[in-house]
Amino acid sequence: MKTPLSARSSLEEVETLFNTKPRRAKELGQSRRGVIGYFCCQVPLELFTALDLVPYRIQGNVHEPITLADSYLEMDTCPYTRSCFDLALKGDYDFLDGLVVSNSCKAIRRMCDVWISTRRPRFHHFLNVPLASEEMSLELFKRALEGFGRGMEQWTGCTLTETSLKEAVRLHNENRALLRELYTLREPDPPLISGTQVAKVVLSGLGLPVQESSNLVRKVVLEVREQQQHITRRHARILIFGNEMDDVPLIQLIEASGGNVVMDCMCLGSRTFWIDVNESGDPWESLSRRYLYSVHCPRNYVPGSPANKDNLEASLGHIGEYVRRFRVNGVVMYVTRSCDIHRLSAPFVQKFLEGMGVPSVYVEHDYNMTTAGQLRTKLQAFLKTLE
């Protein structure tokens, strides 16, 4: 007999949403103007919210073999990218009304060209996000956002007003604050909540309207604080650095091998919400500044040589803040095979961490669980050194 929804804990609700992510989006698509799939945490979700569209972060499936995508994409293409497109070819994303892609990386950009030509979404848009995080790029990005907004206005038949944009900014800032509060539950030693549970909350919210996501996170935070049930204390307090991690097997492996995952710097983690949008002034200006300057992705170029010590601090200082705040004593660098952006940035991250006296381990993953045994052995050996 199923437990009534009203009687279930918030973490049980999260578990259900996590295991059935597309189901809720399909339901929402029938009551709102549409569901728009997107890639990259530099796509401003406030524009969707202001037009009553449901943003849905497209994800792959580490448990699903890639059987169709290789007929369209080269085998050495990022396996996460191929998995996403494979699911699209199998009809898993037929509920999407549109697709928005940025120039986050070459693999995503080219895959989406094929997605559009084969799946023919009713709406699609390419958002040009400048690579350089500097003032001369700001006006270019602002114009790109305004063009994106006009395209969605034309498609929906609705108008993006300053009032609706400012309200959307407020709602998303509220959501970001709640997610940061969720993360603070792992500051104590031992943490109040596991890294696996936190990841499921974050990933489940990436397919929900912002208010629904906020309500879910608020309930989880309240419930965990009231219960005050610490998880098992372990010597290793781990930060995960890397690209897309849209499932929890790696986190589960770390926590089963003797570590507590207390923080991340990842595309589907803290990068999506750690910095707010300025709520005063022109919302287009504020959105441009936040999404151009405050998303700490290695694809963004910070002027100056990355090998320069001062510039390492400018580029990676946020990781240092995470390490100090969450008392991290080890970093797992998780990179999906063929992700050149993160693979080439890894030596600089390791150099920065060495300067802080924080050990790290580099893990390159094929985006499937067939090598879980080898991965477990490598993680266990690393975690042993932190005792």
C-alpha positions in Angstrom: 0.0 0.0 0.0 1.4 3.4 -1.0 1.9 6.1 1.6 -0.3 9.1 1.0 1.6 12.0 -0.4 0.6 14.2 2.6 2.1 11.7 5.0 5.3 11.2 3.3 8.6 12.9 4.3 10.0 15.5 2.0 13.0 13.3 1.2 10.6 10.6 0.1 8.9 13.1 -2.2 12.4 13.9 -3.6 13.1 10.2 -4.2 9.9 9.9 -6.2 10.6 13.0 -8.3 14.2 12.0 -8.9 13.1 8.6 -10.2 10.3 10.0 -12.4 11.7 13.4 -13.5 10.0 13.7 -16.9 6.6 12.7 -15.5 6.0 16.0 -13.6 7.3 18.0 -16.6 4.8 16.3 -18.9 2.0 17.2 -16.4 3.1 20.8 -16.2 3.3 21.1 -20.0 -0.5 20.6 -20.2 -1.3 23.5 -17.8 1.4 26.0 -18.8 2.6 27.6 -22.1 5.1 24.8 -22.7 8.2 22.9 -21.5 11.5 24.1 -22.9 14.6 21.8 -22.7 17.9 23.5 -22.3 21.6 22.8 -21.7 24.1 24.9 -19.7 23.9 26.9 -16.5 24.5 30.1 -18.4 21.0 30.0 -19.9 18.9 32.5 -17.9 15.9 30.6 -16.5 14.3 33.9 -15.4 13.2 34.4 -19.1 11.3 31.1 -19.1 9.6 31.9 -15.7 8.6 35.4 -16.8 6.7 33.8 -19.7 5.2 31.0 -17.7 7.3 28.4 -19.5 8.7 25.4 -17.6 12.5 25.1 -18.0 13.7 21.5 -18.1 17.4 20.7 -17.8 18.1 18.0 -20.4 20.0 15.1 -18.8 21.4 11.7 -20.0 21.1 8.3 -18.3 24.2 6.5 -17.1 22.2 3.3 -16.8 20.8 3.3 -20.4 23.1 1.9 -23.1 23.6 4.3 -26.1 22.2 2.4 -29.1 20.9 5.0 -31.6 23.0 8.2 -31.2 26.1 6.6 -32.7 24.4 6.6 -36.1 24.5 10.4 -36.0 27.4 11.3 -33.8 31.1 10.3 -33.8 32.1 7.7 -31.2 34.6 10.0 -29.7 32.0 12.6 -28.9 31.4 13.3 -25.2 29.4 10.3 -23.9 27.1 12.5 -21.8 26.2 14.4 -25.0 25.6 11.2 -26.9 23.4 9.8 -24.1 21.2 12.9 -24.1 20.7 12.7 -27.8 20.2 8.9 -27.6 17.3 9.5 -25.2 15.8 12.1 -27.6 15.9 9.6 -30.5 14.2 7.0 -28.3 11.3 9.5 -27.6 12.1 10.3 -24.0 12.1 14.0 -24.7 9.1 14.2 -27.0 7.3 16.1 -24.3 9.5 19.1 -24.9 8.0 22.0 -26.8 11.3 23.6 -27.5 15.1 23.5 -27.2 17.5 26.2 -26.1 21.3 25.7 -26.5 24.3 27.9 -25.9 27.8 27.6 -27.2 28.8 25.9 -23.9 31.0 23.4 -25.7 31.5 22.1 -29.2 30.0 18.7 -28.5 26.7 20.1 -27.2 26.6 22.8 -29.9 27.0 20.3 -32.8 24.8 17.6 -31.2 21.9 20.1 -30.9 22.2 20.9 -34.6 21.5 17.3 -35.3 18.7 17.2 -32.6 16.9 20.1 -34.3 17.2 18.6 -37.8 16.0 15.2 -36.7 13.5 15.9 -33.9 12.2 19.3 -35.2 11.2 21.0 -32.0 8.4 23.6 -32.3 10.8 26.3 -30.9 14.6 26.4 -30.8 17.1 29.0 -30.1 20.9 29.3 -30.0 22.1 31.7 -27.3 25.6 33.1 -28.0 27.4 33.3 -24.6 30.7 35.2 -24.9 33.7 33.1 -23.8 35.5 36.1 -22.2 34.2 37.2 -18.9 35.1 40.9 -19.3 33.3 44.2 -19.7 33.6 44.4 -23.5 31.6 41.2 -23.7 28.8 42.4 -21.6 27.0 44.5 -24.2 27.2 41.6 -26.7 25.7 39.2 -24.2 22.9 41.7 -23.3 21.9 42.0 -26.9 22.0 38.2 -27.2 19.6 37.9 -24.2 17.3 40.5 -25.6 17.2 38.7 -29.0 16.5 35.4 -27.1 13.6 37.2 -25.3 12.2 38.5 -28.5 12.3 35.1 -30.0 10.3 33.6 -27.1 7.8 36.5 -27.2 7.1 35.8 -30.8 6.7 32.1 -30.2 4.5 32.4 -27.2 2.6 35.5 -28.3 3.3 37.1 -24.9 5.4 40.1 -23.8 8.3 40.1 -21.5 7.8 43.2 -19.3 10.2 44.7 -16.8 7.7 43.8 -14.1 7.5 40.2 -15.0 11.3 39.9 -15.4 11.9 41.5 -12.0 9.4 39.1 -10.4 11.1 36.2 -12.1 14.5 37.4 -10.8 13.1 37.6 -7.3 11.6 34.1 -7.4 14.9 32.6 -8.7 17.0 34.4 -6.1 14.7 33.0 -3.5 15.3 29.5 -4.9 19.0 30.1 -5.0 19.0 31.2 -1.3 17.1 28.0 -0.3 19.5 25.8 -2.3 22.5 27.5 -0.6 20.8 26.9 2.8 20.4 23.2 1.8 24.1 23.1 1.2 24.9 24.6 4.6 23.4 21.5 6.2 26.7 19.8 5.2 28.9 22.4 7.0 28.7 20.6 10.4 31.0 17.6 11.0 29.3 15.2 10.6 26.9 16.7 8.1 23.1 16.7 8.7 22.4 15.3 5.2 24.4 13.2 2.7 25.8 14.4 -0.6 23.6 11.8 -2.3 20.4 13.3 -0.8 21.5 16.8 -1.7 22.2 15.9 -5.3 18.8 14.3 -5.6 17.1 17.4 -4.4 19.1 19.6 -6.8 18.6 17.3 -9.8 14.9 16.9 -9.1 14.4 20.6 -9.1 15.9 21.1 -12.5 12.6 20.0 -14.2 10.2 22.0 -12.0 8.9 25.6 -12.1 10.9 27.7 -9.7 8.2 28.1 -7.1 7.6 24.3 -6.9 11.3 23.7 -6.6 11.5 26.3 -3.8 8.7 24.7 -1.9 10.4 21.3 -2.1 13.8 22.6 -1.0 12.2 24.5 1.8 10.4 21.4 3.1 13.6 19.4 3.0 15.7 22.0 4.8 13.0 22.4 7.5 12.6 18.6 8.0 16.4 18.0 8.2 16.9 20.8 10.7 14.0 19.6 12.9 15.3 16.0 13.0 18.9 17.0 13.6 20.0 13.4 12.7 23.7 13.6 11.7 24.9 11.1 9.2 28.0 8.9 9.8 31.1 11.0 10.4 34.0 10.1 8.1 37.5 11.5 8.0 37.3 12.5 4.4 35.3 15.7 3.6 35.1 15.7 -0.2 34.5 18.4 -2.8 33.7 17.1 -6.3 34.9 19.3 -9.2 33.8 18.5 -12.8 31.2 18.8 -15.5 27.8 17.3 -15.7 26.9 14.8 -13.1 23.2 14.1 -13.6 22.9 11.0 -11.4 24.3 9.9 -8.1 26.4 6.7 -8.5 29.8 8.5 -8.1 28.6 10.2 -5.0 27.3 7.0 -3.6 30.6 5.3 -4.3 32.5 8.0 -2.5 30.2 7.8 0.5 30.2 4.0 0.6 34.0 4.1 0.4 34.5 6.2 3.5 34.0 9.9 2.5 31.4 12.6 3.1 30.6 14.6 0.0 30.1 18.1 1.5 30.5 20.4 -1.6 30.7 20.5 -5.3 31.8 22.8 -8.2 29.8 21.3 -11.0 27.5 22.2 -13.9 24.5 20.5 -12.3 25.4 21.6 -8.8 26.6 24.9 -7.2 27.3 26.6 -10.5 23.6 26.8 -11.2 22.7 28.8 -8.1 25.6 30.1 -5.9 25.4 33.7 -7.0 22.2 35.8 -7.1 21.0 38.3 -9.8 21.0 41.9 -8.7 17.3 42.8 -8.1 17.8 46.6 -8.6 18.1 48.5 -11.9 17.6 47.2 -15.4 16.8 43.4 -15.3 18.5 42.8 -18.7 21.7 44.3 -17.4 21.5 42.4 -14.1 20.8 39.1 -15.9 23.7 39.7 -18.3 26.1 40.4 -15.6 25.2 37.5 -13.4 25.2 34.8 -16.2 28.4 36.1 -17.8 30.5 36.8 -14.7 29.2 34.6 -11.9 28.9 31.1 -13.4 32.3 29.5 -12.6 32.7 27.3 -15.6 36.2 26.5 -17.1 34.9 27.4 -20.6 34.8 31.1 -19.5 38.1 32.9 -20.2 39.4 35.1 -17.4 41.9 37.6 -18.9 45.6 36.9 -18.1 47.7 33.7 -18.1 46.1 30.8 -16.3 49.6 29.7 -15.1 50.0 33.0 -13.2 49.6 32.6 -9.5 47.5 35.7 -9.1 45.3 34.7 -12.0 44.8 31.3 -10.6 43.2 33.0 -7.6 41.0 35.1 -9.8 39.9 32.1 -11.8 39.6 29.5 -9.0 39.3 31.6 -5.8 35.7 30.3 -5.4 37.0 26.8 -5.0 39.3 28.1 -2.2 36.2 29.6 -0.5 34.4 26.3 -0.7 37.3 24.4 0.7 37.6 26.7 3.7 33.9 27.1 4.4 33.1 23.4 4.2 36.4 22.2 5.7 37.2 20.1 2.6 40.3 17.9 3.0 40.2 16.1 -0.4 38.9 16.8 -3.9 37.6 14.4 -6.5 38.0 15.7 -10.0 35.4 14.1 -12.1 35.6 14.6 -15.9 33.5 12.8 -18.5 35.7 11.4 -21.2 36.2 13.7 -24.2 35.3 16.8 -22.2 38.3 18.9 -23.3 37.2 22.0 -21.4 37.4 20.3 -18.0 40.2 17.9 -18.9 42.5 20.8 -19.9 41.5 22.9 -16.8 42.3 20.0 -14.4 46.1 20.6 -14.1 45.4 24.3 -13.1 42.8 23.2 -10.5 45.3 20.7 -9.1 48.0 23.3 -9.0 45.7 25.7 -7.1 44.7 22.9 -4.6 48.3 22.0 -4.1 49.0 25.6 -3.1 46.2 25.2 -0.4 47.7 21.9 0.8 44.5 20.0 -0.4 45.1 16.6 -2.1 43.1 15.6 -5.2 42.5 12.6 -7.4 41.6 12.8 -11.1 38.8 10.5 -12.4 38.0 10.3 -16.1 34.7 8.6 -16.6 32.9 6.9 -19.6 29.5 7.9 -18.4 28.3 4.4 -17.6 28.6 2.1 -14.6 30.4 -0.8 -16.3 33.8 0.3 -14.7 32.3 0.9 -11.2 34.7 -1.7 -9.7 37.8 0.1 -11.0 36.4 3.4 -9.9 35.7 2.2 -6.4 39.2 0.9 -6.0 40.7 4.2 -7.1 38.4 6.2 -4.8 39.1 3.9 -1.8 42.8 4.2 -2.2 42.5 8.0 -2.4 40.2 8.2 0.6 42.6 6.0 2.6 45.3 8.7 2.3 43.0 11.2 4.0 42.6 9.3 7.2 
